[in-house]
Amino acid sequence: MKDLRGIRLKVGTDCSGIEAPIQALRKFKIPYTHEFSSDIDKYVIESIKANYKPQRLYGDPEGKYPDGDIRHRDNSTLPKLDLYVAGFPCQGNSNMGKRKGMGDERGQSVFDACVDTIKHAQPELFILENVPGIKSVNNGVYWEYVLKTLNDIGGYNVDYMVLNSKDYGIPQNRKRVFIVGKRGIDLHINVPDKRPLINWRTLVEDIDVVDKMYKCMEDIYTKITDDVIVDANVLHHFKNFHKDYTPCMLARGGLWYVKKHRFLTAREYLNFQGFPKNFKQVVSNFQIKKQAGNSMTVNTIGRVIQANLKP
């Protein structure tokens, strides 16, 4: 692997979502060219178009590459990359899902497409992200398949780390697996140093709002709040709470701001994933919450990239 520090990285992402990796490169002032993004969600595509300028956008119905399903893509046409990042589908591995693992066609087939992308784009560094449940689903068989398949590409040293967003500055209890591959079988995979936790109060807004979609849930949340002994400022999801950070953000929402007796706003969802104030919202609050809940945390993926730019 060549030393990637200081050079303009050629970056491609799949299952791109709202592009936490690109935001991380911006945040940590790492030079890059955005070679391609892809997604199958039309609302995600709208958010990408409003906030980024990838040279290729797979999934844009108005562009040259309307099909965002990477399983259909001819990867021989891809440019060579320095960095490739993909958060392949986690629903089949999550404790919140049915945990089919290898029986979940979305996850395995998209993972296989990511592997094919790596083979053709030949990135110096690749990072694949998923939930920790991937390690145990199917009694570990799927996890063995994932690691063996990546090692069988050849020419890469592949390792993994389980990191929590709350250890990298963002007050959210969000564990994720990051599988890192470096071109060069003898290279060391670096785990980023932990960072101080910022105060969660800096990420919430002093406003009173009513989310009509979840209005029917307010009585339930209020009763839960009254039934547990918590700091009046705590954010929590049902009875899962901590005074210094939120529980893991989910795509379907549900984080409750106790002090204000309301759910977190769309802007606050973005805040708790590390997205900057200048991120443009061009879709509904529901869609932004879904997009934030599906995203990587900007600070965490940024530290993984930063730690592994050197051979």
C-alpha positions in Angstrom: 0.0 0.0 0.0 1.3 3.4 -0.9 1.3 6.2 1.7 -2.0 7.9 1.3 -1.3 10.8 3.7 -1.3 14.2 1.9 -2.4 12.9 -1.5 -5.8 13.5 -3.1 -7.6 10.3 -2.5 -9.7 8.8 -5.3 -12.8 7.7 -3.3 -15.8 5.5 -4.2 -18.6 4.4 -1.9 -21.4 1.9 -2.2 -24.6 1.6 -0.1 -23.6 5.3 0.2 -26.5 6.6 2.3 -25.9 10.3 3.2 -22.1 9.8 2.7 -20.6 9.8 6.2 -17.2 8.9 4.6 -17.2 12.0 2.4 -18.3 14.1 5.4 -15.4 12.6 7.4 -12.9 13.4 4.7 -14.1 17.0 4.8 -14.1 17.2 8.6 -10.5 15.9 8.9 -9.4 18.0 5.9 -8.2 14.9 3.9 -8.0 15.8 0.1 -10.1 13.7 -2.1 -11.9 13.3 -5.4 -15.4 11.8 -5.2 -15.4 9.2 -7.9 -18.7 7.5 -7.3 -21.6 7.0 -4.9 -24.5 4.5 -5.2 -27.8 3.9 -3.5 -31.2 2.3 -4.3 -33.3 4.7 -2.2 -34.6 7.7 -4.3 -34.7 9.9 -1.2 -31.1 9.2 -0.4 -30.2 10.1 -4.0 -31.9 13.4 -3.5 -29.8 14.1 -0.3 -26.6 13.1 -2.1 -27.4 15.4 -5.1 -28.0 18.3 -2.7 -24.8 17.8 -0.7 -22.2 16.2 -2.9 -20.9 16.1 -6.4 -19.8 12.5 -7.2 -18.5 12.1 -10.7 -20.8 9.1 -11.0 -24.0 8.7 -9.1 -25.4 5.2 -9.4 -29.2 5.3 -8.7 -29.9 8.8 -10.1 -33.0 8.4 -12.4 -32.1 11.7 -14.1 -28.4 10.9 -14.7 -26.2 8.6 -16.7 -26.4 5.8 -14.1 -30.0 5.3 -13.1 -29.6 1.8 -11.6 -28.3 2.1 -8.0 -28.2 -1.6 -7.4 -24.5 -2.6 -7.3 -25.4 -6.2 -8.1 -26.3 -5.0 -11.6 -23.2 -2.9 -12.2 -20.4 -3.7 -14.6 -17.5 -3.2 -12.3 -14.9 -3.5 -15.0 -15.9 0.1 -16.0 -15.0 1.5 -12.5 -12.0 3.8 -12.0 -9.1 2.7 -9.9 -9.5 3.9 -6.3 -7.4 4.8 -3.3 -10.2 4.4 -0.8 -13.4 2.3 -1.0 -16.1 2.4 1.7 -19.4 0.5 1.9 -21.9 -0.2 4.6 -23.5 -3.3 3.2 -27.0 -4.2 4.4 -27.2 -5.1 8.1 -30.9 -6.1 8.4 -30.1 -9.8 8.3 -27.5 -9.5 11.0 -29.1 -7.1 13.4 -30.6 -8.1 16.7 -33.5 -5.9 15.7 -34.1 -8.0 12.6 -34.8 -11.7 11.8 -31.1 -12.6 11.8 -31.1 -14.7 8.7 -27.5 -13.9 7.9 -26.6 -15.9 4.9 -30.3 -16.5 4.3 -30.9 -12.8 3.8 -30.4 -12.3 0.1 -29.9 -8.6 0.4 -26.9 -8.8 2.7 -24.9 -11.6 1.1 -25.5 -10.7 -2.5 -24.6 -7.0 -1.9 -21.6 -8.1 0.1 -20.5 -10.2 -2.9 -21.0 -7.2 -5.1 -18.8 -5.2 -2.8 -16.1 -7.8 -3.1 -16.3 -7.7 -6.9 -16.0 -3.9 -6.7 -12.8 -4.3 -4.7 -11.4 -6.8 -7.2 -11.9 -4.4 -10.1 -11.3 -0.9 -8.5 -8.2 -2.3 -6.6 -8.3 0.3 -3.7 -5.3 0.8 -1.6 -7.6 0.9 1.4 -11.1 -0.5 1.8 -13.5 -0.3 4.8 -16.7 -2.3 5.1 -19.1 -1.5 7.9 -21.9 -3.6 9.6 -23.5 -4.3 12.9 -21.7 -6.5 15.5 -24.4 -9.1 15.2 -22.8 -10.2 11.9 -20.1 -12.0 14.0 -22.6 -14.3 15.6 -25.5 -14.8 13.1 -25.7 -18.3 11.7 -23.5 -19.5 14.5 -20.6 -17.5 13.1 -20.8 -19.2 9.6 -21.6 -16.0 7.8 -18.8 -14.1 9.5 -16.3 -16.8 8.5 -17.6 -16.5 5.0 -17.1 -12.7 5.0 -13.6 -12.8 6.3 -12.5 -15.8 4.0 -14.0 -14.1 0.9 -12.2 -10.9 1.6 -8.9 -12.7 2.3 -9.3 -14.8 -0.9 -9.2 -11.6 -3.0 -5.4 -11.8 -2.4 -2.9 -9.1 -1.9 -4.6 -7.5 1.1 -4.1 -7.7 4.8 -7.6 -7.8 6.3 -8.6 -7.3 9.9 -11.6 -5.9 11.8 -12.4 -3.8 14.8 -15.6 -3.1 16.8 -15.9 0.5 17.6 -18.4 2.6 19.5 -19.4 6.1 18.4 -19.3 7.3 22.1 -15.6 6.5 22.1 -14.9 8.9 19.2 -16.5 12.1 20.5 -20.2 11.6 19.6 -22.5 10.9 22.5 -24.3 7.9 21.1 -23.9 4.3 22.2 -23.5 2.9 18.7 -21.3 -0.2 18.1 -20.3 -1.1 14.6 -17.9 -3.6 13.0 -15.3 -2.0 10.6 -13.5 -4.5 8.3 -10.4 -2.9 7.0 -8.2 -4.1 4.1 -4.9 -2.7 3.1 -3.1 -3.5 -0.1 0.0 -5.4 1.2 -0.4 -8.6 3.2 2.2 -7.6 5.9 0.7 -4.2 6.7 -0.7 -3.4 10.1 -4.4 -2.4 10.6 -4.5 0.5 13.0 -7.3 0.9 15.6 -7.8 4.7 16.1 -7.2 6.2 19.5 -10.3 7.1 21.5 -11.4 10.7 21.8 -13.1 12.7 24.6 -16.9 12.6 24.6 -18.6 15.9 23.8 -21.5 17.1 25.9 -24.8 15.9 24.3 -26.5 19.1 25.3 -24.5 20.9 22.6 -26.3 18.8 20.0 -29.9 19.5 21.0 -32.0 22.5 20.3 -33.8 24.6 22.8 -37.1 24.4 21.0 -40.6 23.0 21.6 -41.9 21.0 18.6 -44.6 18.4 18.1 -43.9 15.5 15.7 -47.4 14.7 14.4 -46.3 11.3 13.1 -45.4 10.2 16.6 -48.0 12.2 18.5 -49.8 9.0 19.5 -46.6 7.8 21.3 -46.2 10.8 23.5 -48.3 9.4 26.4 -46.3 6.2 26.3 -43.0 7.9 26.5 -44.1 10.4 29.1 -45.3 7.5 31.3 -41.9 5.7 30.8 -40.1 8.9 31.8 -42.2 9.2 34.9 -41.6 5.5 35.8 -37.8 5.6 35.8 -35.4 7.6 37.9 -33.3 9.6 35.4 -31.7 13.0 35.1 -34.4 15.3 33.7 -32.2 16.1 30.7 -31.5 12.5 29.5 -32.2 11.3 26.0 -33.5 7.7 25.9 -35.2 5.1 23.9 -37.9 3.3 25.9 -36.0 2.2 29.1 -32.6 2.2 27.5 -30.9 5.3 28.8 -27.6 6.9 30.1 -27.0 10.3 31.4 -24.1 11.1 29.1 -25.1 9.7 25.7 -28.1 8.4 23.7 -28.8 4.8 22.9 -28.1 3.6 19.4 -30.0 5.6 16.8 -32.4 3.5 14.7 -33.7 4.2 11.2 -37.3 4.1 12.5 -36.7 6.9 15.0 -37.9 7.0 18.6 -35.3 9.0 20.6 -37.0 11.1 23.2 -35.8 14.3 24.7 -37.0 14.1 28.3 -36.5 17.7 29.3 -38.7 18.9 26.4 -41.1 16.0 26.3 -40.6 15.5 22.6 -38.8 13.4 20.1 -35.5 14.5 18.6 -35.8 16.6 15.5 -34.4 15.7 12.2 -31.6 18.2 12.7 -30.7 16.7 16.0 -30.6 13.2 14.4 -28.0 14.6 12.0 -26.1 16.2 14.9 -25.9 12.9 16.8 -24.3 11.3 13.7 -21.7 14.0 13.4 -23.1 15.8 10.3 -22.4 19.5 10.1 -24.9 22.3 10.2 -24.5 23.0 6.5 -25.9 19.6 5.5 -28.9 20.4 3.4 -32.2 18.8 4.1 -34.2 18.4 0.9 -36.4 15.5 2.0 -39.0 15.1 4.8 -38.2 14.8 8.5 -39.1 11.2 8.4 -36.7 10.5 5.5 -33.9 12.4 7.2 -34.3 10.5 10.4 -34.3 7.2 8.5 -31.2 8.3 6.6 -29.4 9.4 9.8 -30.3 6.1 11.5 -28.9 4.1 8.6 -25.7 6.2 8.4 -22.2 5.6 9.8 -21.2 8.1 12.4 -19.0 10.7 10.7 -16.4 10.9 13.5 -16.0 7.1 13.8 -15.5 6.3 10.1 -13.3 9.4 9.9 -10.9 8.2 12.6 -10.8 4.7 11.0 -9.8 6.3 7.7 -7.3 8.7 9.3 -5.6 5.9 11.3 -5.1 3.7 8.2 -3.8 6.2 5.6 -0.2 5.2 6.3 1.2 1.8 5.3 
